[in-house]
C-alpha cells in the first residue's frame, strides 16, 4: 500500500510538469518542491517596536526532497536553487507514506537581528 501511495505522490508532486522544480542538492541535480520564505529585505530593523516574531535572521526556504534522491539529509548540506546557495538548517519531517523529507534551509544568515 505504501509503495503504491509513494508512486502516486511522486507522479503528482515531484514532476517538472506539475509542482517539482530542479535544485542541486550536495552536487546532484534532483527535483524538489520549493517554498522560498522570509527574507532580510526589511526597512524597520532599527525600529524599537520590531517584535521577535517579526525578526528575520536569514533568507529562508523549505525544500521537500524525495528520500530515494537523498536518503539521509543532514544539517549543513548544500542546496542550490536558481543560483542561490542555501545551507540546510533543520530536517523538519520525513513523510514515509509520501516518500519525502522536508528540510528548512537558510542563506545570508546573521548571528543577531541587527
Secondary structure, DSSP 8 states (H G I E B T S, - for coil): -HHHHHHHHHHHHS-TTTT-EEEEETTEEEEEEEEE---S--S-TT-TT--GGG--SSEEEEEEEETTT-TT--TT-EEEETTEEEEEEEEEEEETTTTEEEEEEEES--SS--
